[in-house]
Amino acid sequence: MNKNHRALWSCALAAVFLLAACGKTNAGSGSSGSMSGSGSMSSSQTQTAAWKTGLGVVTEATDQDRAGKIELVAAAVLLDGEGKLESVRLDELEVSVSADGTGHVTLPTDWRTKRQKGDNYPLAAVSSLKKGWDEQADAFADYLTGMTPEQVSMLKVDEEGKATDADLLSGCTIAVDRYRDAVTRACANAKALGAAKGDRAALGMEAVNGSSDVTATDDKDVNAQADVSIVALTTDADGRVTSAVADMAEPALTVAADGSVAAPDLVKTKLELGDDYGLRGASALGKEWYEHSEGFCDAIKGKTRAEIAGLSGDAADLKALCTIDITDLQKATLDALG
């Protein structure tokens, strides 16, 4: 997704939320303009509305001569009964690829996300705030807490994608435009899956090399691909999973025999592809990928980290719900649970 596509997406989401808010205001009855319902709602109805869990993924792939980059941002959100952000968790994966004139591709050796790298991601030393990526991302998440999705979607940034609000800049000076868009998308995707007051949102990612080869030829390009499993979930005070959403993205850069790199204009996750992903016909259960994902999420609901670590993909009760390989989804879940 290039910068123009990303800007159009941001504007479209802002327009949708703004129209929704206007519609609720015109309906009267003191609507707050939240996403928790349609038409007019009484205060008591709003207070008892279901809490919602959402996952949003924004992927940008870019190319320049014989190099390319994939940047994937994921956001997990928990919306309260009024449709406001109660909890936000962010992470980002950066994958850089280069090639030479013979078509040989140099792939990353480190597939960790920025949060997983922690102090090994060298931001604090060059930051005016002397803060690492996770500290600044968490400051941004804290800033969004209590906002409506509409307010998040209209958060102003400068030409570099950095916030313009002085309060936010006091804790976060990194570009936040993609983080804003991922949170907005997560809010739009949010559903009532079992989360409740007192829960917290968590996010885990597991990225692995999904590349087809390391040398392109006249007959075959190289797909320099990252296979990224992402799980957004909520946990209660006892550390048990109360809701979960699992997704996967497979962004790839295409490398030709002369070493030129081409990036896709748009990357959709498997949940976004829906029935177009095309697994149903090959599934023993006759299910599409998103339905297997829902089965996995059902299987981990109510479990602790230790119980999920011991989960086997060969277990009969799980195989009745999900027959896809759960290895990386399980790792992403454990990453979310810390």
C-alpha positions as CSV (number, residue, x, y, z in Angstrom):
1,M,0.0,0.0,0.0
2,N,1.6,3.3,-1.1
3,K,1.2,6.6,0.7
4,N,-1.6,7.7,-1.5
5,H,-3.6,4.5,-0.9
6,R,-3.0,4.9,2.8
7,A,-4.2,8.5,2.8
8,L,-7.3,7.5,0.9
9,W,-8.0,4.7,3.4
10,S,-7.6,7.1,6.3
11,C,-10.0,9.7,4.7
12,A,-12.5,7.0,3.9
13,L,-12.6,5.7,7.4
14,A,-12.9,9.2,8.8
15,A,-15.8,9.9,6.5
16,V,-17.6,6.7,7.5
17,F,-17.3,7.4,11.2
18,L,-18.2,11.1,10.8
19,L,-21.4,10.2,8.9
20,A,-22.3,7.6,11.5
21,A,-21.8,10.2,14.2
22,C,-23.9,12.8,12.4
23,G,-26.7,10.2,11.8
24,K,-26.9,9.4,15.5
25,T,-26.9,13.1,16.4
26,N,-29.8,13.8,14.0
27,A,-31.7,10.9,15.5
28,G,-31.9,12.8,18.8
29,S,-32.4,11.1,22.2
30,G,-28.9,12.2,23.4
31,S,-26.8,9.9,21.3
32,S,-23.1,10.1,22.1
33,G,-22.0,9.3,18.5
34,S,-20.3,6.0,19.6
35,M,-20.1,2.8,17.6
36,S,-22.0,0.8,20.1
37,G,-25.3,0.8,18.4
38,S,-27.5,2.3,15.6
39,G,-30.1,4.9,15.8
40,S,-31.0,6.3,19.3
41,M,-30.0,4.5,22.5
42,S,-30.9,5.3,26.0
43,S,-28.1,5.8,28.6
44,S,-28.9,2.5,30.3
45,Q,-28.8,0.6,27.0
46,T,-25.4,2.1,26.1
47,Q,-24.0,1.2,29.5
48,T,-24.9,-2.4,29.2
49,A,-23.9,-2.8,25.6
50,A,-21.4,-5.6,24.8
51,W,-17.7,-5.0,25.0
52,K,-15.9,-5.6,21.7
53,T,-12.5,-7.0,20.6
54,G,-10.9,-6.0,17.4
55,L,-7.8,-6.6,15.3
56,G,-6.6,-4.2,12.6
57,V,-3.7,-4.8,10.2
58,V,-2.1,-2.2,7.9
59,T,0.6,-3.3,5.5
60,E,2.7,-1.1,3.3
61,A,5.1,-2.6,0.7
62,T,7.6,-0.3,-1.1
63,D,10.3,-0.8,-3.7
64,Q,13.3,1.1,-5.0
65,D,15.6,-0.2,-7.7
66,R,17.0,-3.5,-6.2
67,A,15.6,-3.1,-2.7
68,G,12.3,-3.3,-1.0
69,K,10.6,-3.1,2.3
70,I,7.5,-4.6,4.0
71,E,6.1,-2.7,7.0
72,L,3.2,-4.4,8.8
73,V,1.4,-2.7,11.7
74,A,-1.1,-4.6,13.9
75,A,-3.4,-3.2,16.6
76,A,-5.5,-5.0,19.1
77,V,-8.3,-3.0,20.7
78,L,-11.0,-3.4,23.4
79,L,-14.0,-1.2,23.1
80,D,-16.2,-0.7,26.2
81,G,-20.0,-0.7,26.4
82,E,-20.1,2.9,25.2
83,G,-17.9,2.1,22.1
84,K,-14.9,3.9,23.5
85,L,-11.3,2.6,23.6
86,E,-10.6,0.8,26.9
87,S,-7.3,-0.8,25.9
88,V,-5.0,-0.7,22.9
89,R,-1.9,-2.7,22.0
90,L,0.4,-2.1,19.0
91,D,3.3,-3.9,17.3
92,E,5.1,-3.5,14.0
93,L,7.2,-5.7,11.7
94,E,9.8,-4.3,9.3
95,V,11.3,-6.6,6.6
96,S,13.9,-5.3,4.2
97,V,15.0,-7.2,1.1
98,S,17.8,-6.5,-1.4
99,A,19.0,-8.2,-4.6
100,D,22.0,-8.0,-6.9
101,G,22.3,-8.1,-10.7
102,T,22.4,-11.9,-10.8
103,G,19.0,-12.1,-9.1
104,H,20.4,-13.3,-5.8
105,V,18.2,-12.1,-2.9
106,T,19.4,-11.1,0.5
107,L,16.7,-11.8,3.1
108,P,16.5,-10.8,6.8
109,T,18.0,-13.0,9.4
110,D,15.9,-11.4,12.2
111,W,12.1,-11.8,11.9
112,R,11.3,-10.3,15.3
113,T,8.8,-7.4,15.6
114,K,9.8,-4.0,17.1
115,R,8.2,-4.9,20.4
116,Q,9.9,-8.3,20.4
117,K,13.3,-6.7,19.8
118,G,12.9,-4.4,22.8
119,D,16.1,-2.6,23.6
120,N,17.7,-4.2,20.5
121,Y,15.6,-1.9,18.3
122,P,17.9,1.2,18.3
123,L,15.5,4.0,18.8
124,A,16.1,5.3,22.3
125,A,19.6,6.4,21.5
126,V,18.5,8.7,18.7
127,S,15.2,9.8,20.2
128,S,14.8,13.3,21.5
129,L,12.8,11.7,24.3
130,K,15.4,9.0,24.9
131,K,12.6,6.5,24.8
132,G,12.5,3.1,22.9
133,W,9.8,2.1,20.4
134,D,7.7,0.2,22.9
135,E,7.6,3.1,25.3
136,Q,6.5,5.5,22.6
137,A,4.0,3.1,21.1
138,D,2.5,2.5,24.5
139,A,2.3,6.3,25.1
140,F,0.4,6.6,21.9
141,A,-1.9,3.7,23.0
142,D,-2.5,5.4,26.4
143,Y,-3.3,8.7,24.6
144,L,-6.0,7.0,22.6
145,T,-7.7,5.4,25.6
146,G,-11.1,6.8,26.2
147,M,-11.5,8.1,22.6
148,T,-14.2,7.0,20.2
149,P,-13.2,5.4,16.9
150,E,-14.3,8.6,15.2
151,Q,-11.9,10.7,17.2
152,V,-9.1,8.3,16.5
153,S,-9.7,8.3,12.8
154,M,-9.5,12.1,12.7
155,L,-6.2,12.4,14.7
156,K,-4.1,14.9,12.9
157,V,-0.5,14.2,11.7
158,D,2.1,16.2,9.8
159,E,3.7,15.3,6.4
160,E,6.0,12.8,8.2
161,G,3.1,11.1,9.8
162,K,3.9,12.5,13.3
163,A,1.3,13.8,15.7
164,T,0.7,17.5,15.9
165,D,-0.8,17.4,19.4
166,A,1.7,18.7,22.0
167,D,0.5,16.4,24.8
168,L,1.0,13.4,22.6
169,L,4.4,14.6,21.4
170,S,5.6,14.8,25.0
171,G,5.6,11.0,25.1
172,C,5.7,9.9,21.4
173,T,7.6,11.5,18.6
174,I,7.6,8.6,16.1
175,A,5.3,8.6,13.1
176,V,1.9,7.4,14.1
177,D,-0.2,7.6,11.0
178,R,-0.1,3.8,10.3
179,Y,-0.8,3.1,14.0
180,R,-3.8,5.4,13.9
181,D,-5.1,3.7,10.8
182,A,-4.5,0.2,12.3
183,V,-6.4,1.2,15.4
184,T,-9.2,2.7,13.3
185,R,-9.4,-0.5,11.3
186,A,-9.4,-2.7,14.5
187,C,-12.4,-0.6,15.8
188,A,-14.3,-1.1,12.6
189,N,-13.7,-4.9,12.8
190,A,-14.5,-5.2,16.5
191,K,-17.1,-7.7,17.6
192,A,-18.6,-8.9,20.8
193,L,-16.6,-12.1,21.5
194,G,-16.8,-12.4,25.2
195,A,-14.7,-9.6,26.6
196,A,-16.0,-7.7,29.6
197,K,-15.2,-4.9,32.0
198,G,-11.8,-5.4,33.7
199,D,-10.3,-7.2,30.7
200,R,-7.2,-6.0,28.9
201,A,-6.2,-6.2,25.2
202,A,-3.1,-8.1,24.2
203,L,-1.4,-8.7,20.9
204,G,1.0,-11.3,19.6
205,M,2.8,-11.8,16.3
206,E,4.9,-14.6,14.8
207,A,6.8,-13.8,11.6
208,V,8.7,-16.4,9.6
209,N,10.5,-16.5,6.2
210,G,7.9,-17.6,3.6
211,S,10.2,-17.0,0.6
212,S,10.1,-19.3,-2.4
213,D,13.8,-19.2,-3.1
214,V,16.9,-17.0,-2.9
215,T,17.8,-16.6,-6.6
216,A,15.6,-15.4,-9.4
217,T,16.1,-16.7,-12.9
218,D,14.7,-15.8,-16.3
219,D,12.1,-18.6,-15.8
220,K,11.2,-17.9,-12.2
221,D,10.9,-14.9,-10.0
222,V,11.5,-15.0,-6.3
223,N,8.7,-14.1,-4.0
224,A,10.4,-12.6,-1.0
225,Q,7.6,-13.3,1.5
226,A,6.9,-12.8,5.2
227,D,4.4,-15.2,6.7
228,V,2.9,-13.2,9.7
229,S,0.5,-14.8,12.2
230,I,-1.3,-12.3,14.4
231,V,-3.5,-12.8,17.4
232,A,-5.4,-10.1,19.3
233,L,-7.0,-11.2,22.5
234,T,-8.3,-10.1,25.8
235,T,-7.6,-11.5,29.3
236,D,-9.3,-11.3,32.6
237,A,-7.7,-10.7,36.0
238,D,-6.7,-14.3,36.3
239,G,-4.9,-14.3,33.0
240,R,-7.5,-16.3,31.1
241,V,-8.4,-15.5,27.5
242,T,-11.8,-14.1,27.3
243,S,-11.9,-13.3,23.6
244,A,-9.6,-13.7,20.6
245,V,-9.2,-12.8,16.9
246,A,-6.6,-14.6,14.8
247,D,-5.4,-13.5,11.4
248,M,-2.5,-14.1,9.0
249,A,-0.8,-11.9,6.3
250,E,1.6,-13.1,3.6
251,P,3.0,-9.9,2.0
252,A,5.6,-10.5,-0.7
253,L,8.1,-8.6,-2.8
254,T,8.7,-9.9,-6.3
255,V,12.4,-10.1,-7.4
256,A,13.3,-10.6,-11.1
257,A,16.4,-12.1,-12.6
258,D,18.0,-8.7,-13.1
259,G,17.6,-8.0,-9.4
260,S,14.7,-5.5,-9.8
261,V,12.2,-5.5,-6.9
262,A,8.5,-4.9,-7.3
263,A,6.0,-4.3,-4.4
264,P,2.3,-5.1,-4.5
265,D,-0.1,-2.2,-4.4
266,L,-2.4,-3.8,-1.8
267,V,-1.9,-6.6,0.7
268,K,-5.0,-8.2,2.3
269,T,-4.9,-10.5,5.3
270,K,-6.6,-13.9,5.2
271,L,-9.5,-12.6,7.2
272,E,-9.9,-9.7,4.8
273,L,-9.9,-12.1,1.8
274,G,-12.7,-14.1,3.4
275,D,-14.2,-16.6,1.0
276,D,-11.9,-15.4,-1.7
277,Y,-8.9,-17.1,0.0
278,G,-10.2,-20.4,-1.4
279,L,-9.5,-23.0,1.3
280,R,-13.0,-24.4,1.6
281,G,-12.7,-26.8,-1.2
282,A,-9.5,-28.3,0.1
283,S,-10.7,-28.4,3.7
284,A,-11.7,-31.7,5.3
285,L,-14.2,-29.7,7.3
286,G,-15.5,-27.8,4.3
287,K,-14.5,-24.6,6.0
288,E,-12.8,-21.4,4.8
289,W,-9.6,-20.1,6.5
290,Y,-11.5,-17.6,8.7
291,E,-13.8,-20.3,10.0
292,H,-10.8,-22.4,11.0
293,S,-9.4,-19.3,12.7
294,E,-12.6,-18.9,14.6
295,G,-12.3,-22.5,15.7
296,F,-8.8,-21.9,17.0
297,C,-10.0,-18.8,18.9
298,D,-12.9,-20.8,20.4
299,A,-10.4,-23.5,21.5
300,I,-8.2,-21.0,23.5
301,K,-11.0,-19.1,25.1
302,G,-11.1,-19.6,28.9
303,K,-7.6,-21.0,28.9
304,T,-4.4,-19.8,30.6
305,R,-1.0,-19.4,29.0
306,A,0.2,-22.7,30.4
307,E,-2.9,-24.5,29.0
308,I,-2.5,-22.9,25.6
309,A,1.2,-23.9,25.5
310,G,0.1,-27.5,26.0
311,L,-2.6,-27.3,23.2
312,S,-2.1,-29.9,20.5
313,G,-3.3,-29.5,16.9
314,D,-4.0,-33.2,16.9
315,A,-6.4,-33.1,19.8
316,A,-9.8,-34.4,18.7
317,D,-11.8,-31.5,20.1
318,L,-9.6,-29.0,18.3
319,K,-9.6,-30.9,15.0
320,A,-13.4,-30.8,15.1
321,L,-13.1,-27.0,14.9
322,C,-9.9,-26.3,13.1
323,T,-7.6,-28.4,10.9
324,I,-5.1,-25.8,9.7
325,D,-1.6,-25.8,11.1
326,I,-1.9,-23.9,14.4
327,T,1.8,-23.8,15.2
328,D,2.4,-20.1,14.4
329,L,-1.0,-19.0,15.7
330,Q,-0.2,-20.7,19.0
331,K,3.2,-19.0,19.1
332,A,1.6,-15.6,18.4
333,T,-0.9,-16.3,21.2
334,L,1.9,-17.1,23.7
335,D,3.7,-14.0,22.6
336,A,0.5,-12.0,23.4
337,L,0.3,-13.5,26.8
338,G,3.9,-12.7,27.7
